[in-house]
Amino acid sequence: MDAIEVINLVKSFKEKNRLIKAVDNISFSVKKGEIFGLLGPNGAGKTTTLNILNGLVSKDSGEIRILGVDPEQNEQNWEYIKNKINVSTAYYSLSEQLTIKQNLKVYAMLYNVKNVQEKIDKLLKMFELKELENRKVVQLSSGEKTRVALCKGFLNEPEVLFLDECTVGLDPDIAEKTRKIIKEYQQKNGTTIIFTSHYMYEVEELCDRIAFMKNGKIIKIDTAKNFKKLIKKTSIELTIKENYPAFLKILKEKKIDILSTGTNTIIFEVSSSTDQLYKLMNIIFKAGVKISDMHMNKPTLEDIFIQFARRKQKKSKMSEGK
């Protein structure tokens, strides 16, 4: 049984007398114990999808099941589900006039958490907030607020956890520790996580599979490794010590795409398959070209994100022209 099932989900909003489909007939499933990423540009429908799944927004049509239960069948189902899920997001406000500890105690009561003080102390230490526990939220930095929201997300040891832009505002050190906490917690507890972020490196690090959304639709679901295979070219930057003209001549003869040239540097593209590069380097060495430095820039998840996003922009401009 999958932890989450979404079938033909639709949600529209009215904006300036227009009906906009924020979520446009999407279907996907998330396995138990999987970290599932939702990627896409702003307005793609990621947060709306999460808000439907955690009960904050009602759907227009379609079906959802969480832990095998249809939460919208009756009120008892929603109560059952809400005790087994939690959310951490950069978009929800904490009560600014309450302290960190007071905020967490309120949420602990809502989630019927047992051993409240013990649980809160553990989470505050985990996210390095223990010394700030009596500080009001209004006095916190954005990164500290983000960490409090993460503490809130883990309070009831949820079976399903929604993490929506949950690392916004964190400095690199805390962000790295947070990713480690999320991964270790998930592995220890078998928690199912849906994760959204605009930081591609952390999506790649954490997520087992990724769904890319744009214009309310899911374009493709796959692993980060397979997504990166969609880009067939790798860029190479070489610094030439001797015989630069000979090297340039070889590239032109082999019809290699040259991206830029400098006094003794050159950036060019080859197939992501290593065969072309090995053959090219063999020819270069035989021609007496000497290299002092080399950088290989393989396709990244960010490249894929940009490719999908720009493809959308081009299409929308074309349709506007019509």
N, C-alpha and C positions, 0 to 999 in steps of 0.2 A: 504493500500500500504506500502511495506517495504521501508525503507530508502536506503538500499543497497541490491542488488541482484547480486550474482556471480554464474555463471553457466558454469561448465566444463572448468574452466580457466587453461590454459597451458602457461608456459614460460620456455624456455631453453636457456642456455648459453654455448658457446664453451670454454673449458678449456683444454689446452695441447692436442689439436686434439681430445678431447672427447666432446660429447654432454651431458650436465648435465641438467636434468629437475629440475629447482629450484622450480617451481610450477607445480604439476603433476595432472591435471584434477580435480581440487577442486570445490566444490559447497557449498555455504552457503548464508544465508540471515540475515540481521540485521534489527530489528524493529525500527521504529521511536522512538527516545527518549531512546534507549537502550545503555548501555555501554557494548560493546562486546569485550571480551579478546581474543587475539591470543597468545597462549603459544607454546613453543617448544625450543629445544636446538639451538645453533648457527648453521646456515645453513639450518634450517628447511623450510625456504621460507616465513617467516613472513614479513620481510621488502620488499622483492620483491613483495609480494601481495599488500602491502600498496602503493608501488611506482606505480604499475599498476593502482590502484584505483584513485590515485591523479594525474595521467598523466605524471609521470616522466619516466616511462618505458612502452614500447608497449608490448602487449600480442602477443603470437603466435596464439592462438585460444581461443574460448570460448566467453561468453557474460558477460558484466557488465552493471548494471543500477544503477544510483545514483539519488535519489529523482524522480524515475520514468522515467529518461531520459537516453538514450544510448549516452554517451558522444562521442563515436567514429563515430557516424552517420554523423556528420558534424562539422565544426569548430565552428559554432554558439552554438552548444550544449556544447562543451568544455568550451567556454567562459561563458556560463550560469552557468555551474557546478563550475568552478573555482572561481567564485564570491561568491559561497555558501559553499565552503569547506575551510579548512586550515589544516596545518600540523605543529606539533612541534616534533622535534626529536633531539637526541644527535648526529646524524650523518651529519647534514647539517652545513656548515660553515657560520658564519656571517662575514661581512666585518670587518676585524680586525683593519683597520686604521680609521674607523668611530667610533663615540661615540655610546653609547646605544641609545640615543635619535635619532641620525641621522639614524641609522640602522632601527629603527621602523618607522621613517618618510618615508624612501624609500619603505618599505613594505606597509605602509598605502596608498601610491600613487598607488602602483601596485594593491591593492585591492579596490581602489576607496572609501576609508573610509572617511566619513564625520566627522566634528568636531574632526579633527586629534589630536590637542593638548590636548583637554579634554580627549579623549580616551586614549592617551598615558600616561598622568598624572595618570589617574585612574588605569591603569594596572601596572605602575611602583610602585605605592603605594601598590597595592594588593600583588605584589611579592617582596615588601621591597627593591626596587631598586632606589627609587626616589633620594636618596643622591648620587647615582653613575651615574646619567643620562648623565653627561658630560665626563665620563671616557671612553677612547677608549677600544674597545673590547679586544685588544691585552693585556691590563693590567688586565683583569678580571680573577678570578679563574674559574675552570671548573664548579663549582656549580653556580656561577654568570652567566656564559654563558648559562647554562641550563635554568635559570630563564628568561633570555632575550628571549630565543627561545620559552618559554611558553607564554610570552607577545605577541610575534609575532603570535602565534597560535590563540590567542583570539581576535586579532585586529579587524577583520571584523565581529565579532559575528556570526561565521559560523553555518550553520544548521548541517553540518557533520564535525567532527573534528577527525583527525588522530593523535594519541599520541604514538610515537614510542620511547620506552626507555626514556621517557621525564623526569624522575626523577634521571637520572644518575648523580652522583657527589654531590647531595644535602645532607646536614647534616640532621640528624634525625628530628630536630625541623622544619626546612624549608620543608622537605619532607612531614611531617604530615600536615603542613599548606597547602601545595600544593594539597594534596589529598582532603582536605576539600574544597579548592577553586574549584577543578574540579567537585566534587560531587554537591556542592551548585549551581555552574554555570549550570550544566547539568539539575538539577531539576528545576531551575528557567526558563531556556530557552527551555527546551525540546530538547536539542542538542543530536544528535546521535554521539556516540564516539566509535571508534575502538582503543583499548588500548593494547600495548605490553609492557612487562616488564619481567625481570628475578627476580624481588622481589615478591615472591609468596604471601606474606601477603597483599601487596597493590592490587594485582590482585583480591584476595579474597574479600578485602574490597570494591572495586569499581565496579567489573564487575557483570552484571546480568547473563550473560552466557559466557562460555569459549569454544573455539575451540583449541584442542591440535594438533599441526602439527609436523610431522617429515618426513624427506626425501621428502619434497614437497607435502605431502599428509595430509589431515585432518583425524586423527584417530578417534576422538570422539568430539561431541559437547554436553555440558551439563552445569548444574550449578555447582558451587564449592562444594556445599553440596552433590550433587549426585556423583561428582568425588571422594570425600573422602570416600564414601561408598564402593568404589572398593577395599579398603584395609579392610580386615575382622578382623584384629587383633589390639588390643590396648596393649601397654606395661605399666606395673605397676612397680613402684619402691617403696619398703617398707623398712623402718628401724625398726628392731625388738628389742624391749626392753627386753622381756623375752620369753623363750622357742623357741629359734631359731631352734634347731634340730627337734622339733616337727613340726614346720612350713615347714621345708625342706622336711620332710617325707610325709606330706600331699600333697605337690606339686607333688612329685614323684608318689605317689599312684594314684593321679587324672590325671597323665600323662600331667601335665601342662608344656609348653615349658619354660625352665629356660634359660634366656639370659646371666646372670652373677651373681656371688655371691661375697660377701665381708665378713668382720668380723661380721658385724651385719646387712648387707643390702643384698637385693636380687632383681633382676629385672627379671620379667617373662611376658609372653604374654597370654592374654585371648581373647575370642571373643569380637568384638566391641559391640555386644549385651550385655547389662548390666546384664542379667540373670545369666550368668556363674560367673561373679564377685561377685554378691550378694550371691549366693549359697556358693562360696568359702569362702567369708569373714565370713559367718555364721558358717561354719565348723571350721574355724580358731579360732574364739572367743570361741566356745564351747570347744576347745582343750586347752584353757588357754593361747593362744599366745597373747602377748601384743605388740601393735604397737605404736611407738613414732612419726613416720612421714610417709606420703604417697604422692606419685606423680603419676598422671595418664597422660600418653602421648598419646592423641588421634591422629588418622591419620590427617595429614595436606596436603594442596595442594602441598607443597614441596615434601612430600613423594611420591605423585602421579607422580610429574614431574620426580623425580629420577627413579621411577619404569619404566615409559615409556622410558626414555632416556637409561637406562641400558639394557632394553629389546632390544632396537635397536642395541646397541653395541654388545650384545651377538649374535644376528642374523647375523650381518655383519661379525663377526669373524668366525662363522660357515660357512657362504657362501664363505669366503676367503679360508677356509680349503678345501672346495670342489674344 
